[in-house]
Amino acid sequence: MKKDFKELFDLTGKIIILTGSEGLLGKEYKNILTQAGAKVITADIKETAECITDVSSEESVIRLCKYTIDKYGKIDILINNAIEPHTQDKGIIPLNEIDINKWKRYLDVNLTGAFICCKIIGEQMEKQGFGNIINIGSIYGIVGVDQRIYEGMEFNSPISYAATKGAIITMTKWLASYWRDKGIRVNCLSPGGVNSKSRYKLSQKFIDNYSYRTILGRMANEWDYCGAMLFLCSDASEYMTGSNLIIDGGWTAC
């Protein structure tokens, strides 16, 4: 049935689980989706979340799913936004010095955590006969990291982050095909870098170097991804599955 503008983006009555809800972008996603009428269940390891959740633990995600079903009776949308924070190691770490435990932690949270949420909450969506899953990728899951902009910085973007985000994009396509006849859509949002000076101690030099690499000439504001998230959660994207929506100011365009 053809819908008007308001109907396309209206999320009234939708129940959304948002992992990583207490992070910089998670808070922005919650705000825009709530404004659109959705009830957003915030899930995070931080105590400010509605449901304290460790996505790397199946037991914890099972509790999250049960909590949501017991309270609201359904789960319309899952947003896999939880990530392991970037390390604060200075500059570029030589490959032979990478801590294998840090590597494993990134995999546990970024990749295995998203898989666990898809597995457990996807099972509930199968029972319902409907559902919408949005995974969060990254430009660094698509192209290699420009190591030059991290030289001398107070943080870096590790190989483990890139590896998990590349896998997330592929997992999204696999799951979309797997649930093709179950009424479940699965898509991915791949953002670029966010200008968050206070959180990651970004220097002006880093911001300038990163901005120069984008066609739009700047890093993203934390609210720049809200429109894309609203689109993916709403009926405006109902003919979309298995796709990776790249919002990066033109970083990957050239």
N, C-alpha and C positions, 0 to 999 in steps of 0.2 A: 504494500500500500504506500502510495506517495505521501511524504511527510513534509510539513513546512519547516522553516528554519528553527523555530523553537523546539519542535518535536525531535528534530535530528539530534540536538545537543542536550536535550533534557534528560537528566539522570535521576529524576524523582523516583523513589522506591528502590533504587539499585543499592545492593549491599556489596561494598568493596573492601577487600583485605589489602592493605598497603604495608608491605614489609619495609624496613629501613625508614620508617615514618618520621623519625626524629632528626634525620639528617637535613642538610641544607635544602636539597631538592624535594625530599619527602614532605617537608612542611608546606612547600609551595604546591605540590600535587594535592595534598589534603585540602588546602584552602580552595583551590579552583573546583575540585570535584564536589566539595560540600556546597559551594555556591550554586553548582548545577543541580543540586537536590539529592545527591547521594548520601548514604550513611557510610562513613569511612571508618573501618576498624583499624586503628593504628597498632602495628606490631613491630616491636623493636626490643633490643636487649636493654635499652634504657628504661628506667622506672616511670618516665613520663608517658609511656605508651599505654594505650587501653589494655593491651594484652602483651605482657612481657614474653618475648619469643626469641629463641636461638634457632635460626633457620637451619643450622648445621646439625640439629638434633631432630630425628624423626618423632620422638616422643613429644618434644616441644611443639612441633608443627601439628601433630595430631590434636594436642590440647587447644591450639589456636583454631583449628577447624571445628572441633566440638563446641568450643565456646561460641563461635559465630552461629553455628546451626542451632544450638540450644536457645540462643537469644533472638535470632532473626529468621531461622527456618530455611535459609538459602544462602548461597554465595553466587553473586552475579559475575563479579570481576575479581581477579587476582593480579596485583602489580608486584612483580619480583624486583624490588628496588634496593634490598639490603646488600651492602658490600663491606668488605674488610677495608678499613681506612688505609690510605697510602702510608707507607713508612716515612719516618722523618729522617732517614739516612741522608746525609748531605751529598748532593751531586749524583753522579753516575757510579753505581757499584760494579766493580769488575765481576764478570760472570762467575769466575771461580771462587768468589767470596760470598756469593748469595747463600743466605741461611736457608737450608732445606725445610726447616720448620715454618719459616715465614711463607715459603712457597706453598706448603701444604695448607697453611691457614687460609691463604687466598682461595685455593681450590675448594676448601671446606665451606667457606661462606659464599663466595661469589658464584661458584658453579654447582657444587653439590647441594648447597642450600636452595638455590633456585630449582634444581631438579627435585629435591624432596618436596618443596611446596607444590610443584606441578603434579608430582605423583599422588600426593595425599589429597590436595584440594581438587585436582583434576578428577580423582575418583568420585568425589562428591558431585562434581559437575556432570559426570557421566550419569549418575543416578538421577539427577534433575532433568537431564536432556538438554541442557544449555549452559553456556559459560563463555567467558572472555578472559584470556590471559595476556598480560603485557609484560614481557621481559625487558630488562634494561641492558643494552649493549654499550658500545662506545666506538668512537672513531678509531681508537687503538685496537679494536677488534677487527678493523677493516684494513688499516694501513699501518706501517711501521712507525714507531715513535721517532720523532726528530730529536735525537739525543743532544743536538747542539744547544737547544734552548734550556736544557737542564744543567748544563755545566756551571758549577759554582753556586747552584741554588741550594736552599735549605731543605728541599724535598726532591723526590724523583717519581717517575711513573714506572714501576717495576715490570719485568717480563711476566711475572705471575698474573698481574692485572690484565695485560694484553692477551695472554693465553686464555684466561677465563672468559673474557669478553668475546673473543673470536668463537669460542665454544658455545657461548650463549646464543649467538646469532645462528649457528648451525643447529643447535638444539631446538630453537624456535621453529625452524623449517621442518625438522623431523616430527615434532609434536603436532604441527598443523596438519601434516599429512596423516599422522596416526589417528587423529580425532576428526578426520574429514567428514565422517557420517554420524558424528555424535552431537552435533550442535554446538561444538566448542571451537572458537576462533583463537588463534595464537599468533601474536605479532611482537615485534621488537622495536624499541625506540633507542637509537644510538645518538647520544648527545656529544657535543664537543666540550671544551674546557670552560669552566665557570670562573668569572672574576670574583674570587672569594679571598681577599687579602687577609682578613682576620683568621680564617680557618687554616689556610695552608701557608701562611707567611709569604705570600707572593711578593716578590720585589717588583718595582716598576720596570726594571730591565726585562724580567721574565714576561710581564704583561705586554710590554712593547714587542718583544720578539715573537711571542705567540700571536699577537694581533696582526703582525705583519704577514704571517703565514695564512691568514684567512682572507677571503675575498671581501668580506664586509669590514675588515680592518679593526675588529675588536673581539674580545672574549665575550662569552654569553653572560647576561645577567641571570640570576637564579630563577627569575620568572619567565625567561624566554622559552622554556619547554612546556609551560602550562597549556598552551593552545594545542600542541601536539598530543599531550596526554589526554586532554578532554576529547579530542578527535578519536583517539584510539579506544577510549572507554565508551564512546557514544555510538548511536546508530548511524552516525555520519560515516563510519568506517565498516558498516555491516557487510560490504562485499570485499573485505580485505582480510586475508589470512596468509600466514607464512611469509610475511613481508618484513623488511627492516627499514624503518623510517629514520632517515639521517637528517639531523638538525645540527649543523656545525658551522654556520656562518661561511660556508664554502671551503672549509679546510680540505675536504677530500675531493673537491671538484677539479683540482689541478695539481 
